[in-house]
Amino acid sequence: MWIVSDVAIGRAVTRSDRYKVAVKLAKERIGKNFNDYVAQVEKLLGEFIS
């Protein structure tokens, strides 16, 4: 099982049995939801820094 994570926020983005599939899914998920993803990262980093 391959898990693609965002190390800045410590959360899994996606997972798959195949490495290239996991990377492709993560790229698609972040690309399609980029503004939401950035907002979530900023919120979580803001909570961590405060």
C-alpha positions as CSV (number, residue, x, y, z in Angstrom):
1,M,0.0,0.0,0.0
2,W,1.4,3.4,-1.0
3,I,0.2,6.5,0.8
4,V,0.8,10.0,-0.6
5,S,0.9,12.5,2.3
6,D,1.4,16.2,2.7
7,V,4.2,16.5,5.2
8,A,3.3,20.1,6.0
9,I,0.0,19.1,7.5
10,G,0.6,15.5,8.2
11,R,-2.4,14.2,6.3
12,A,-2.8,11.5,3.7
13,V,-3.9,12.8,0.3
14,T,-4.6,9.4,-1.2
15,R,-3.5,5.8,-1.2
16,S,-3.2,2.9,-3.7
17,D,-1.6,-0.5,-4.0
18,R,0.5,0.9,-6.9
19,Y,2.9,3.8,-6.4
20,K,2.3,5.5,-9.8
21,V,-1.4,5.3,-9.3
22,A,-1.2,6.9,-5.8
23,V,0.9,9.7,-7.2
24,K,-1.5,10.3,-10.1
25,L,-4.5,10.3,-7.9
26,A,-2.9,12.7,-5.4
27,K,-2.0,15.1,-8.3
28,E,-5.5,14.9,-9.7
29,R,-7.1,15.4,-6.3
30,I,-5.0,18.4,-5.4
31,G,-5.4,19.9,-8.9
32,K,-9.2,19.6,-9.0
33,N,-9.5,21.0,-5.5
34,F,-6.5,23.3,-5.3
35,N,-8.2,26.4,-3.7
36,D,-9.9,24.2,-1.0
37,Y,-6.6,22.3,-0.5
38,V,-4.6,25.6,0.0
39,A,-7.3,26.9,2.4
40,Q,-7.1,23.7,4.5
41,V,-3.3,23.8,4.6
42,E,-3.3,27.5,5.6
43,K,-5.9,26.8,8.4
44,L,-4.0,23.8,9.8
45,L,-0.6,25.5,9.6
46,G,-2.2,28.6,11.3
47,E,-3.5,26.4,14.1
48,F,-0.1,24.8,14.5
49,I,1.8,28.0,14.6
50,S,-0.5,29.8,17.0
